[in-house]
Amino acid sequence: MFLLAVLCVFYIWTGGLGSTANTIPRKTVPISGNGGRLFREEGVWNYTTMLLREDLNMLILGAREAIFALDLDDITVKKAMVKWAVTDKEQTDCSGKGKDATNDCKNYIRILHKRNDDRMYVCGTKAFIPTCDYMFYTDGSLTLEGKQEDGKGKCPFDPSHRYTSEMVDGVLYSATSVNFRGSEPVMMRSSEESIRTEVSSNWLNEPKFIHMAHIREGDSNPEGDDDKVYLFFSETAEEYDSYAKMDVSRVARVCKGDVGGQRTLQRKWTSFLKARLDCPVPNNKLPLLVQDVFHLCPGDWTTCVFYAVFTPQLDSSQYSAVCAYKIEDIKTVFSKGKFKAPVTVETSFVKWVKYSGDVPDPRPGACIDNHAREMGFNKSLELPDKTLQFIKDKHLMDQAVTASGEKPLLVKRGAAFTRIVVATATALDGTSHQVMFIGTKSGSVLKAVNYDGEMVIMEEIQLFGPSEPVKILRLSNTKLYVGSDVAVVQLSINECGRYHTCLDCVLARDPYCGWDLNADQCSTITSTHRTSIVIQSLSYGNASQCPKTDNSKSVSISFLHGNTVKLWCQPYSNLAQVQWHLNGQPIKASNTFQILSDSLMIFNASADANGHYACSSVEGNYKTQHVAYDLKMWSANTLVTTVVVLSLILAMLVIWNVYKGHFPLQFCHRRVKDTENRGEQSLYETQPPEHKIASSTVNINSNNNHVNNQRYSSSRETGRLSTTVGSSGQITLKYIDDESEI
């Protein structure tokens, strides 16, 4: 019944979707115009693992059986590369277990982390034998130490499985599967005191791990609380009464100082709590599933916000969403919320209900804080069994974590969202804005910002083909790095040069950009620009200060009667409404005129089509004229005059080419007279039989200046006949016995 109620809420809630669901990117940037730098290596695929080494000014890029060190400023510069391939035996063994030898049985680099000793920790799937090693960069080379470690529980077996990991003060936290089949999921800490989740579907039920984040809370928390590690994932929900499986999104949390219990939960998390993530999208009968999370902390830990992208769990829905979650809201659910408890019904069916009984003290799932220390508990090993047994059975919270504002930041129809990163931009007036870069399944990146509840998508930048999803996003200063199976692309996040006019620049409402009146161009906002010479209006897109532009020039075009004429007009914005005018009067669609998004088609054009055409676009309250045309139909007299002029020009060209010998004329050769050519006839008669000409008439081929002569009947004829036209117009014949003379 609870599931039915949830579905009804999702179904009947229709407010707030409206235009938000149909948000259109203001600009569409094609691959050819994205201005990015692309890196890929021949024969290497799956560029989906990245480590930013800003201390080395390098991007460490993990791919299939290869790791690259690329220049952080220009990724086309490859500084180093190391291969880490599987052996023939490993590939054969993997194939023998039923896996695809060509694709699955390779070494996909899945983990790249920087350690405290400046080395890097790297793990790969290694033909379904996950393996880890240490790597360092010195003297322009990447080197694997060869100290290979078992990667089970750290790195996935299957390269297609979702996973996540985080290096916390030199210790690896990971969430993946610990067995070949992927049926034993685990969240674990790999250290001397290794801690992991319980092997139980109540803890993790067919999860897809998404993101892990370490939040440094302990140093500044007034309650003496510990650092937290947050895990975002989706899993099959057990708390709903349903005949079919339903997946939900979750956030879980553990304490950094957790070392497990003394008797109960030995070497297991004593602080593992999980709650449902709520990203309410109207008209969706099933909750959306989280696909990626990015956390941004502008100040201390209390300012942290988690930005998450969600997609439908059924293909019938085409809406993706972005929701934001404040860390204080998550903390409140875990520290003060009610628990859910499994209750056996009729000896076989388990039903999850809100727990209303007594909660032990110290609170189950809580970290060791000042209150616990006052009670004499200084570490998790000292916690009472009553607290530990409670959290072992009841680690699911009854209350869901609600999105900030109780609604999504963005809901968009179209290609599913895949990844997200968020940057902070400082506007001209000094205010800060969070700019979201969202990867899609169709190989593009959306650039979007939310202004007081109004979502603006400034650009959709196409980076890969429509069948190549974005699989990783990373930010470093003013650059964005985007990875897919086929390549990695580096973009500038403040590409203001795409805005061509003052109106275009201001109406974009891009916090990175403003119109510089002195430079007469759209420029990146810097500290030197925070004066009145730069125009920027983010909240309202007020472009009234833009100078007027002169668009009086027009293009003259002539056409023939009955032809189809196409007049091009490409507005700067997808949000602009295109308007066409003929001699000042608006053009409406008809059998003669068809108005397209980028042009005007005039069918069966006649004299009525003559006139002045102007194309303008209206965006907001501002109108911009883009182009103007003066159309005139060719008259009969004009056509005759033009044909005569073209004919004269053509004749002159022919005469000139003939004069230069490019087009030699055809000659008819007269019969050789005995009285005029005896010497030449004597020469003819003295030639050997195989060199005699069958006819005294020679035809010259005007295309290649070779003689088209008849051959002798003898198959051994090897001679060639060449003709040249002398300055006197006479034809000279000579025999060529060597083909090199041709």
C-alpha positions in Angstrom: 0.0 0.0 0.0 2.9 2.3 0.8 4.3 1.8 -2.7 0.9 2.6 -4.2 0.7 5.8 -2.3 4.2 6.8 -3.4 3.3 6.1 -7.1 0.1 8.1 -6.7 2.1 11.1 -5.4 4.5 10.9 -8.3 1.6 10.6 -10.8 -0.7 13.4 -9.6 2.0 16.0 -8.9 1.9 18.0 -12.1 3.0 21.5 -10.9 6.3 23.0 -11.8 7.3 20.9 -14.8 6.0 23.2 -17.6 8.7 25.0 -19.5 11.4 23.6 -17.2 11.1 20.2 -18.7 11.4 21.7 -22.2 14.5 23.8 -21.4 16.3 24.6 -24.7 20.0 25.4 -24.8 20.4 28.9 -26.0 23.3 27.9 -28.3 24.1 24.7 -30.0 27.8 24.3 -30.7 28.7 21.6 -33.3 31.8 19.4 -33.0 33.5 21.5 -35.7 33.1 24.6 -33.7 33.6 23.5 -30.1 37.2 24.9 -30.0 38.4 22.0 -27.9 41.6 20.0 -27.9 41.2 16.3 -28.5 43.5 13.4 -27.5 43.3 9.8 -28.5 45.9 7.1 -29.3 45.6 4.7 -32.1 44.4 1.3 -30.9 43.5 2.5 -27.4 40.0 2.8 -26.1 38.0 3.7 -23.0 39.4 7.0 -21.8 37.3 7.0 -18.6 39.6 7.3 -15.6 41.3 10.6 -14.7 43.6 12.0 -12.0 44.4 15.7 -12.0 48.0 16.3 -10.9 48.0 20.0 -10.7 51.3 19.8 -8.8 52.9 18.3 -11.9 50.6 20.3 -14.3 49.5 17.0 -15.8 46.4 15.0 -16.5 46.9 11.3 -15.7 44.5 9.5 -18.0 43.6 5.8 -17.6 42.4 3.9 -20.6 42.3 0.2 -21.7 45.7 -1.3 -21.1 47.4 2.1 -21.1 48.0 5.1 -18.8 49.0 8.5 -20.2 50.5 11.7 -18.7 49.1 14.7 -20.7 49.9 18.4 -20.4 47.2 19.9 -18.3 47.2 23.1 -20.4 47.2 21.2 -23.7 46.2 17.6 -23.7 47.4 17.0 -27.2 50.9 17.1 -25.7 51.7 13.6 -24.4 54.4 13.7 -21.9 54.6 10.0 -21.0 52.8 6.7 -21.5 53.0 3.3 -19.9 51.3 0.1 -21.1 49.7 -2.3 -18.7 48.4 -5.2 -20.7 47.1 -8.7 -19.8 49.2 -11.7 -20.6 48.1 -14.3 -23.1 47.5 -16.8 -20.3 45.3 -14.3 -18.4 43.3 -13.6 -21.5 42.9 -17.3 -22.3 41.8 -18.1 -18.7 39.3 -15.2 -18.8 37.9 -16.4 -22.1 37.6 -19.9 -20.7 35.3 -18.5 -18.0 32.8 -17.4 -20.6 33.9 -13.8 -21.1 34.6 -12.0 -24.4 38.3 -12.3 -25.1 38.3 -9.2 -27.4 36.6 -6.8 -25.0 36.1 -8.1 -21.5 39.4 -9.9 -21.1 41.5 -6.8 -21.1 42.9 -4.5 -18.4 40.7 -1.5 -18.0 42.2 1.1 -15.7 39.6 1.9 -13.1 41.4 3.5 -10.1 43.9 6.4 -10.1 44.7 8.1 -6.8 47.5 10.2 -5.5 49.1 9.0 -2.3 50.8 11.0 0.4 54.3 9.9 -0.7 53.7 11.4 -4.2 53.3 8.0 -5.7 50.0 7.0 -7.5 47.8 4.0 -6.7 46.4 2.4 -9.9 44.1 -0.5 -10.3 42.8 -2.4 -13.3 40.3 -5.1 -14.1 43.1 -7.3 -15.5 41.0 -9.8 -17.4 38.6 -10.3 -14.4 41.5 -10.6 -11.9 41.4 -7.1 -10.4 45.0 -6.0 -9.7 46.6 -2.9 -8.2 50.1 -1.4 -8.4 52.0 1.7 -7.5 53.1 4.2 -10.2 55.4 7.3 -10.2 56.4 10.0 -12.7 60.1 10.9 -12.9 62.4 12.2 -15.6 59.6 12.4 -18.1 58.5 8.8 -17.7 55.6 7.0 -16.1 56.7 3.8 -14.3 54.8 1.0 -12.7 56.7 -0.4 -9.7 55.5 -4.0 -10.3 54.4 -4.5 -6.7 51.1 -5.9 -7.8 48.4 -6.4 -5.1 45.1 -8.2 -5.0 42.5 -5.7 -6.2 39.4 -7.6 -5.0 37.0 -5.2 -3.2 39.0 -2.2 -4.6 38.5 -2.5 -8.3 35.6 -4.2 -10.2 36.0 -7.5 -11.9 33.8 -6.5 -14.8 34.7 -3.3 -16.7 31.0 -2.6 -17.3 30.1 -2.5 -13.6 29.7 0.8 -11.8 32.1 1.4 -8.9 33.6 4.3 -6.9 36.5 4.9 -4.6 38.2 7.7 -2.6 41.7 8.0 -1.1 41.4 9.4 2.4 44.7 10.3 4.1 46.5 7.5 2.2 43.8 4.9 2.9 41.6 3.6 0.1 37.8 3.5 0.5 36.0 1.7 -2.2 32.6 0.4 -3.3 32.4 -2.5 -5.7 32.0 -6.3 -5.8 34.4 -8.8 -4.3 33.5 -11.8 -6.4 33.7 -12.8 -10.1 30.0 -12.8 -10.7 29.5 -9.4 -9.1 26.9 -10.8 -6.7 28.7 -9.8 -3.5 28.8 -6.0 -3.3 30.8 -4.2 -0.6 31.8 -0.8 0.7 35.2 -1.3 2.4 38.2 0.5 3.8 41.5 -1.2 2.8 43.9 -0.8 5.7 45.5 -2.8 8.4 42.2 -2.5 10.2 40.1 -3.4 7.1 36.4 -2.6 7.6 33.5 -3.5 5.3 29.8 -3.8 5.0 27.9 -6.9 6.2 27.1 -9.6 3.6 23.4 -9.0 3.6 20.8 -7.8 1.1 19.5 -5.5 3.9 22.8 -3.6 3.7 23.3 -3.6 0.0 20.8 -5.1 -2.4 22.0 -5.3 -6.1 23.6 -1.8 -5.9 25.1 0.4 -8.6 27.8 2.5 -6.9 28.0 6.1 -8.1 30.1 8.4 -6.1 32.1 8.6 -2.9 33.0 11.9 -1.0 35.2 12.5 2.0 34.0 15.5 4.0 36.5 16.9 6.6 34.2 17.6 9.4 36.2 16.6 12.5 38.5 19.6 12.7 35.8 22.2 13.0 32.7 20.4 14.3 31.7 21.9 17.7 30.3 18.6 18.8 33.6 16.8 18.4 32.2 14.7 15.6 34.3 12.7 13.1 35.1 13.0 9.4 32.5 11.4 7.2 32.7 9.4 4.0 29.5 9.6 1.9 28.5 7.0 -0.6 25.9 7.6 -3.3 24.3 4.6 -5.1 21.1 3.1 -6.4 19.7 -0.3 -5.3 16.7 -2.5 -5.3 14.4 -1.3 -2.5 13.2 -3.8 0.1 11.1 -1.5 2.1 8.2 -1.2 -0.5 5.4 -3.7 -0.9 5.7 -4.6 -4.5 5.4 -7.7 -6.7 8.1 -6.4 -9.0 11.5 -5.0 -8.2 11.8 -1.2 -7.8 15.1 0.6 -7.6 15.7 3.8 -5.6 18.5 6.2 -5.1 20.4 6.2 -1.8 23.0 8.1 0.2 25.0 6.2 2.8 27.5 7.4 5.4 30.3 6.0 7.5 32.7 7.5 10.0 36.4 7.8 9.2 37.4 6.6 12.7 35.1 3.5 12.7 37.1 0.3 13.5 34.2 -2.1 13.9 32.7 -3.7 17.0 34.3 -5.9 19.7 32.0 -8.9 19.4 29.0 -7.7 17.2 30.0 -6.3 13.8 33.6 -7.4 14.1 35.6 -5.7 11.3 32.2 -4.4 10.0 31.0 -0.8 9.9 29.3 0.2 13.1 28.3 3.6 11.6 26.8 2.5 8.3 23.5 4.3 7.7 21.6 4.8 4.5 18.6 6.9 3.4 16.6 7.4 0.2 17.4 10.4 -2.0 14.3 12.2 -3.2 14.5 14.0 -6.6 10.8 14.6 -7.4 10.1 14.9 -11.1 6.3 15.3 -11.9 4.6 12.8 -14.1 7.1 10.0 -13.4 5.5 7.0 -11.9 8.8 5.6 -10.7 11.6 7.5 -8.9 14.5 8.5 -11.0 17.9 6.9 -10.4 21.1 8.8 -9.5 23.9 8.6 -12.2 26.6 10.9 -10.9 27.3 13.3 -8.0 29.6 16.2 -7.6 30.2 17.9 -4.2 31.1 21.6 -3.9 32.2 23.2 -0.6 32.6 27.0 -1.0 33.6 27.4 2.6 33.8 24.9 5.5 32.1 21.6 5.6 28.7 23.1 6.6 28.5 24.8 3.1 28.9 21.6 1.1 26.3 20.9 -1.5 26.0 17.6 -3.5 24.8 18.1 -7.1 23.3 14.9 -8.6 22.0 13.9 -12.0 19.1 11.5 -12.3 17.6 9.5 -15.1 14.5 7.4 -15.4 14.6 3.7 -14.7 12.2 3.0 -17.5 12.9 3.9 -21.1 9.4 5.1 -21.6 10.3 8.3 -19.8 12.5 10.9 -21.5 13.2 13.3 -18.6 16.5 13.7 -16.8 17.0 15.9 -13.8 19.5 17.7 -11.6 18.9 17.9 -7.8 21.0 19.5 -5.1 21.4 18.4 -1.5 22.7 20.3 1.4 25.0 18.4 3.7 23.1 19.8 6.7 19.9 18.2 5.4 21.7 14.8 5.0 23.2 15.2 8.5 19.8 15.9 10.0 18.2 12.8 8.5 21.0 10.5 9.9 21.4 12.2 13.3 17.8 13.0 14.2 15.6 10.9 11.8 13.5 7.9 12.6 14.7 4.4 11.6 13.0 1.7 9.6 12.7 -1.8 11.0 11.9 -5.1 9.2 8.9 -6.9 10.7 8.0 -10.5 9.9 4.3 -10.8 8.8 2.6 -14.2 8.8 5.9 -16.0 9.4 7.2 -15.5 5.9 6.7 -12.0 4.5 9.0 -9.2 5.8 7.5 -5.7 6.0 9.5 -2.5 6.7 7.9 -0.1 9.0 8.9 3.1 10.9 10.5 2.1 14.2 8.8 3.7 17.1 10.5 1.9 20.0 13.4 3.1 22.2 16.7 4.0 20.6 19.8 3.0 22.5 22.3 5.6 23.8 24.8 6.3 22.3 22.7 6.6 19.2 23.2 3.7 16.7 25.2 4.7 13.6 26.6 7.8 15.2 30.3 8.6 15.2 32.3 8.9 18.4 31.7 12.5 19.5 31.9 14.5 22.7 28.7 12.9 24.0 30.0 9.4 23.5 33.3 10.3 25.1 31.5 11.7 28.2 29.9 8.2 28.4 33.3 6.6 28.3 33.2 5.4 24.7 36.4 6.6 22.9 36.2 4.2 19.9 33.7 2.0 18.2 35.2 -1.2 19.7 33.9 0.0 23.1 30.3 0.6 22.0 27.7 -1.6 23.8 26.2 -4.6 22.0 22.8 -3.1 22.3 23.8 -0.2 20.1 25.6 -2.4 17.7 22.9 -5.0 17.3 20.4 -2.2 16.7 22.4 -0.7 13.8 23.1 -4.2 12.3 19.4 -4.8 11.8 18.1 -1.2 11.4 20.5 0.9 9.4 17.8 2.3 7.0 16.3 5.7 7.7 12.6 6.2 7.5 12.8 9.7 6.2 14.2 10.5 2.7 16.7 13.3 2.0 14.8 16.0 0.2 16.3 18.1 -2.6 17.1 21.7 -1.9 14.0 23.7 -2.5 12.1 20.4 -2.6 12.3 20.4 -6.4 14.9 19.8 -9.1 17.2 22.5 -10.3 16.7 21.3 -13.8 14.4 18.9 -15.6 15.1 18.4 -19.3 13.7 16.2 -22.0 16.0 14.6 -24.5 19.3 12.7 -24.2 19.8 11.2 -20.7 22.3 12.9 -18.4 25.4 10.9 -17.5 27.9 13.1 -15.5 28.1 16.4 -13.8 30.7 18.9 -12.4 30.1 22.3 -10.9 32.3 25.4 -11.0 32.0 28.7 -9.2 32.0 31.9 -11.4 32.4 35.4 -10.0 30.2 37.9 -11.9 30.9 41.5 -12.7 29.2 42.7 -9.5 31.2 40.2 -7.4 28.4 37.7 -6.8 29.2 34.0 -7.1 27.2 31.6 -9.2 27.4 27.8 -9.6 27.8 26.8 -13.2 26.9 23.2 -14.0 28.5 21.2 -16.8 26.4 18.2 -17.5 27.4 15.3 -19.8 24.8 13.5 -21.9 24.4 10.1 -23.4 24.5 11.7 -26.9 28.1 12.9 -26.5 27.4 16.6 -25.6 27.9 18.8 -22.6 25.4 21.3 -21.3 26.5 24.5 -19.6 23.8 25.7 -17.2 23.3 28.0 -14.2 20.4 28.6 -11.9 19.4 32.2 -11.2 17.0 32.4 -8.2 15.1 29.3 -9.4 15.3 30.1 -13.1 17.4 27.6 -15.0 19.4 28.9 -18.0 21.2 26.5 -20.3 23.7 28.7 -22.1 25.1 26.1 -24.4 25.0 22.5 -25.6 28.5 21.7 -26.9 28.8 18.6 -29.0 32.1 16.8 -28.3 31.6 13.2 -29.6 29.3 11.4 -32.0 25.7 10.9 -30.9 26.4 7.2 -30.0 29.4 8.0 -27.7 28.2 9.0 -24.2 30.2 11.2 -21.9 31.6 8.9 -19.2 33.7 11.2 -17.1 34.0 15.0 -16.4 36.8 16.7 -14.5 37.4 20.4 -13.7 40.8 22.1 -13.2 40.9 26.0 -13.0 39.2 27.2 -16.2 39.4 24.0 -18.1 37.0 21.0 -18.4 38.2 17.5 -19.3 35.6 15.2 -20.9 36.2 11.5 -21.5 34.5 8.8 -23.5 35.2 5.4 -25.0 36.8 7.0 -28.1 38.7 10.1 -26.9 39.2 12.8 -24.3 38.5 16.5 -25.0 39.7 19.6 -23.2 37.4 22.7 -23.2 37.6 26.2 -21.8 34.8 26.8 -19.5 34.8 30.6 -20.3 34.7 30.6 -24.1 33.3 34.1 -24.5 34.3 34.4 -28.2 31.2 32.4 -29.2 29.1 35.5 -28.5 29.3 37.7 -31.6 27.5 40.9 -30.7 26.7 42.9 -27.5 23.1 41.6 -27.5 24.3 38.1 -28.0 26.8 38.4 -25.2 24.5 40.0 -22.6 21.4 37.9 -23.4 23.5 34.7 -22.9 23.6 35.6 -19.2 26.9 33.8 -18.9 28.6 34.7 -15.6 32.0 34.3 -17.1 31.4 36.8 -19.9 30.6 40.5 -20.5 30.6 42.9 -23.4 33.7 45.1 -23.3 32.8 48.4 -24.8 36.4 49.5 -25.3 37.5 46.2 -27.0 34.1 45.9 -28.8 33.9 42.2 -28.0 32.6 39.7 -25.5 35.4 39.1 -23.0 36.1 37.0 -19.9 35.3 38.8 -16.7 38.5 39.5 -14.7 39.3 41.7 -11.8 40.3 44.5 -14.2 36.8 44.4 -15.8 34.8 45.2 -12.7 34.1 48.7 -14.0 31.3 50.4 -16.0 33.0 49.7 -19.4 31.8 46.1 -19.3 28.1 45.2 -19.7 26.7 42.2 -17.9 23.2 41.4 -16.7 22.6 37.9 -15.3 19.3 38.0 -13.5 17.3 39.7 -16.2 19.4 39.8 -19.4 19.1 43.6 -19.6 20.9 44.6 -22.8 19.5 48.2 -23.0 23.0 49.6 -22.6 24.3 47.9 -25.7 25.2 50.3 -28.5 23.0 50.4 -31.6 24.3 48.5 -34.6 24.1 49.5 -38.3 22.6 46.7 -40.4 21.6 48.8 -43.4 23.8 46.9 -45.9 22.0 44.3 -48.0 23.0 41.6 -50.5 21.8 41.9 -54.1 20.5 38.6 -55.7 19.0 38.0 -59.1 16.8 35.0 -60.0 15.2 33.4 -63.0 11.4 33.2 -63.3 10.0 29.9 -61.8 13.1 29.1 -59.8 13.3 28.3 -56.1 15.2 30.9 -54.1 16.7 30.2 -50.6 17.7 33.1 -48.4 19.9 32.2 -45.4 19.5 33.6 -41.9 21.0 32.0 -38.9 20.1 33.7 -35.6 22.6 33.6 -32.7 20.2 32.0 -30.3 17.9 28.9 -30.3 15.5 31.0 -28.1 15.1 33.7 -30.7 12.0 33.9 -32.9 12.9 34.5 -36.5 10.9 37.2 -38.5 11.0 37.9 -42.2 9.8 41.1 -43.8 9.3 41.9 -47.5 9.4 45.7 -48.2 8.6 46.3 -44.5 5.6 43.9 -44.4 5.8 40.6 -42.4 6.0 37.4 -44.4 3.6 34.6 -43.5 4.0 31.0 -44.5 2.1 30.1 -47.7 2.5 28.1 -50.9 5.1 30.6 -52.0 7.0 31.2 -48.8 8.2 28.6 -46.3 10.0 29.9 -43.2 12.7 27.5 -41.8 14.8 27.9 -38.7 17.8 29.0 -40.7 16.4 30.3 -44.0 13.4 31.4 -46.1 12.3 29.4 -49.1 10.6 31.1 -52.1 9.0 28.6 -54.5 8.2 29.2 -58.2 9.6 32.7 -57.8 8.0 35.4 -60.1 8.2 39.2 -60.5 6.0 39.4 -57.3 9.1 38.1 -55.3 11.1 41.2 -56.2 11.8 43.5 -53.3 13.8 44.1 -50.1 13.9 41.1 -47.7 15.0 41.6 -44.0 15.6 38.8 -41.5 15.4 39.7 -37.8 15.2 37.7 -34.6 13.4 38.6 -31.4 14.8 37.4 -28.0 13.3 38.7 -24.9 12.4 42.3 -25.6 15.2 42.8 -28.1 15.1 42.7 -31.9 18.2 42.1 -34.0 18.4 42.3 -37.8 20.8 39.7 -39.1 20.8 40.0 -42.9 19.0 41.8 -45.7 18.6 40.9 -49.4 17.5 42.9 -52.5 15.9 40.4 -54.9 15.4 41.1 -58.6 14.1 38.8 -61.3 16.2 38.7 -64.5 14.4 40.4 -67.4 14.5 39.1 -71.0 16.8 41.9 -72.2 19.1 41.5 -69.2 19.2 37.7 -69.9 20.1 38.2 -73.6 22.8 40.7 -72.8 24.2 38.4 -70.2 24.2 35.5 -72.6 26.0 37.6 -75.3 28.6 38.8 -72.8 29.2 35.2 -71.6 29.5 33.9 -75.2 32.0 36.6 -76.0 34.1 35.8 -73.0 33.9 32.0 -73.8 35.0 32.7 -77.4 37.9 34.8 -76.3 39.0 32.0 -73.9 38.9 29.5 -76.7 40.9 31.7 -79.1 43.5 32.3 -76.4 43.9 28.6 -75.6 44.2 27.8 -79.3 46.8 30.4 -79.7 48.7 29.0 -76.7 48.5 25.5 -78.1 46.3 24.1 -75.4 43.5 23.2 -77.9 45.3 22.2 -81.2 43.1 22.2 -84.3 42.4 19.0 -86.3 44.3 18.9 -89.6 43.6 17.0 -92.8 46.8 15.9 -94.3 47.2 16.0 -98.1 48.6 13.1 -100.0 52.3 13.4 -100.4 53.1 14.7 -103.9 56.0 13.0 -105.7 57.4 16.3 -107.0 57.3 18.1 -103.6 58.3 15.4 -101.2 60.7 13.0 -103.0 63.2 13.1 -100.3 60.7 12.2 -97.6 59.2 9.5 -99.9 62.6 8.0 -100.4 63.1 7.8 -96.7 59.7 6.2 -96.4 60.5 3.5 -98.9 63.8 2.7 -97.3 62.3 1.9 -93.9 62.1 -1.7 -92.8 58.7 -3.4 -93.3 57.8 -3.3 -89.6 58.2 0.5 -89.5 56.0 1.3 -92.6 52.9 3.4 -92.2 49.7 1.8 -93.5 48.2 5.1 -94.7 49.6 8.5 -95.7 46.7 10.2 -93.7 47.5 10.9 -90.0 44.7 11.8 -87.5 45.8 13.9 -84.5 44.0 13.4 -81.2 43.1 16.8 -79.9 43.0 15.6 -76.2 46.5 14.4 -75.7 48.4 15.4 -78.9 49.2 11.7 -79.7 48.7 10.3 -83.2 45.8 7.9 -83.6 47.4 5.8 -86.3 46.7 2.3 -87.5 49.0 -0.5 -86.3 50.7 -3.0 -88.5 49.4 -6.5 -88.7 52.7 -7.7 -87.2 52.3 -8.2 -83.4 55.9 -7.3 -82.8 55.5 -3.7 -83.8 57.1 -1.6 -81.2 57.6 1.8 -82.9 55.6 4.9 -82.0 54.7 7.9 -84.1 54.8 11.4 -82.7 53.5 14.5 -84.2 54.3 18.1 -83.5 53.0 21.3 -85.0 55.8 23.7 -86.0 55.5 27.5 -85.9 54.8 27.4 -89.7 51.8 25.2 -89.2 53.5 22.2 -90.9 53.3 18.7 -89.3 56.5 16.9 -88.6 56.5 13.2 -88.3 59.2 11.2 -86.5 59.6 7.6 -85.3 60.3 6.8 -81.7 61.9 3.4 -80.9 62.4 4.1 -77.2 59.3 4.5 -75.0 61.2 6.9 -72.7 61.0 9.4 -75.5 57.2 9.6 -75.4 
